[in-house]
Amino acid sequence: MNNLGAYSITMAVVLGCAIGLAILLGRHRDRLHSYFGARTPTARANLEIAPGARIMVVEVDGMTVVCGLNKTGITALQVVNRANGGAT
């Protein structure tokens, strides 16, 4: 019975810490988001090649990505690093 009591207390402390951390991160979410930086993609060009299929040029974190979009998903066709200008 003693081991069960110690186990219960340990689990209660761990659960309390997890809930406290979740509340703390929720309150400071905006500050953490601005610290790590928003990585918002920017659409530069858009070309519809067929109904429901298009090619887009998107810039993310200084890299240019050519993507193919269709009804089932997105595929990266070409990734261009702006720093050296070469395709990778």
C-alpha positions as CSV (number, residue, x, y, z in Angstrom):
1,M,0.0,0.0,0.0
2,N,2.9,2.3,0.7
3,N,4.2,2.0,-2.9
4,L,0.8,2.7,-4.3
5,G,0.6,5.9,-2.2
6,A,4.0,7.1,-3.3
7,Y,3.2,6.3,-6.9
8,S,-0.1,8.3,-6.7
9,I,1.6,11.3,-5.2
10,T,4.4,11.2,-7.9
11,M,1.8,11.0,-10.7
12,A,-0.2,13.9,-9.1
13,V,3.0,16.1,-9.0
14,V,3.9,15.2,-12.6
15,L,0.4,15.9,-13.8
16,G,0.3,19.2,-11.9
17,C,3.6,20.3,-13.4
18,A,2.4,19.4,-16.9
19,I,-0.8,21.4,-16.5
20,G,1.1,24.3,-15.0
21,L,3.5,24.3,-17.9
22,A,0.6,24.2,-20.4
23,I,-1.0,27.2,-18.7
24,L,2.3,29.1,-18.6
25,L,3.0,28.5,-22.3
26,G,-0.5,29.5,-23.2
27,R,-0.1,32.8,-21.4
28,H,3.2,33.6,-23.1
29,R,2.4,32.2,-26.5
30,D,2.6,35.6,-28.3
31,R,5.9,36.4,-26.7
32,L,7.4,33.0,-27.7
33,H,6.0,33.3,-31.2
34,S,7.6,36.7,-31.7
35,Y,10.9,35.5,-30.2
36,F,11.2,32.5,-32.5
37,G,9.9,34.5,-35.4
38,A,6.9,34.0,-37.6
39,R,7.7,32.1,-40.7
40,T,4.8,33.3,-42.9
41,P,5.1,32.1,-46.5
42,T,4.5,34.8,-49.2
43,A,3.0,33.8,-52.5
44,R,4.9,35.5,-55.4
45,A,3.3,34.1,-58.5
46,N,0.4,31.8,-59.3
47,L,-0.4,30.1,-62.6
48,E,-3.4,27.8,-63.2
49,I,-2.4,25.1,-65.7
50,A,-5.6,23.0,-65.5
51,P,-8.9,23.1,-63.6
52,G,-7.9,22.3,-60.0
53,A,-4.2,22.3,-60.7
54,R,-1.8,25.2,-60.4
55,I,1.8,26.1,-60.0
56,M,2.8,28.6,-57.3
57,V,6.1,30.4,-56.5
58,V,6.3,30.9,-52.7
59,E,9.0,32.5,-50.6
60,V,9.6,31.0,-47.2
61,D,12.5,32.1,-44.9
62,G,14.5,33.6,-47.7
63,M,14.1,30.6,-50.0
64,T,12.0,30.5,-53.1
65,V,9.9,27.3,-53.6
66,V,8.1,26.4,-56.8
67,C,5.1,24.2,-55.8
68,G,2.6,22.2,-57.7
69,L,-0.9,22.3,-56.2
70,N,-3.8,20.0,-57.0
71,K,-7.0,18.8,-55.3
72,T,-5.1,16.1,-53.4
73,G,-2.1,18.0,-52.1
74,I,1.0,20.2,-52.6
75,T,4.3,19.1,-54.1
76,A,7.6,21.0,-54.0
77,L,8.9,21.0,-57.5
78,Q,12.0,23.2,-57.1
79,V,13.7,24.9,-54.1
80,V,15.9,27.9,-54.9
81,N,18.2,29.2,-52.2
82,R,18.3,33.0,-52.5
83,A,21.7,33.3,-50.8
84,N,23.7,31.6,-53.6
85,G,21.0,31.8,-56.3
86,G,21.4,28.1,-57.2
87,A,18.9,25.4,-57.3
88,T,19.0,22.6,-54.7
